[in-house]
Amino acid sequence: MIQWARVNELRDEIGTDDFDEVVELFLEEVEEAIQELSPDSTPEEMEQHLHFLKGSALNLGFREFSGLCQDGEKKVAAGQTDNIDLVAIVNGFERSKSVFVAQLSQMLKS
């Protein structure tokens, strides 16, 4: 679900002092973008939001959530917006966030 090697890599890249701030900003931005996801969005808006979410998720190691966003992005590109499960995407983020927050301090020690 979480690619901890990527999390550690990011922490090493930006430094431990700024890491908490980056994580907080990431979570805020993703939650804002998720609120923008709507069945009423245009295909262009939907694709933009899903692309942003996918990239953000990859940057912080949210592998499963990123995969859900990528799947949705592909469906939009194929004109299948009705087949995008927005509830699954939101739930995927919530599950990933929960695991991430619960395990972060332990995983960064390894």
Beta strands, then each sheet from edge to edge (+ up, - down):
end
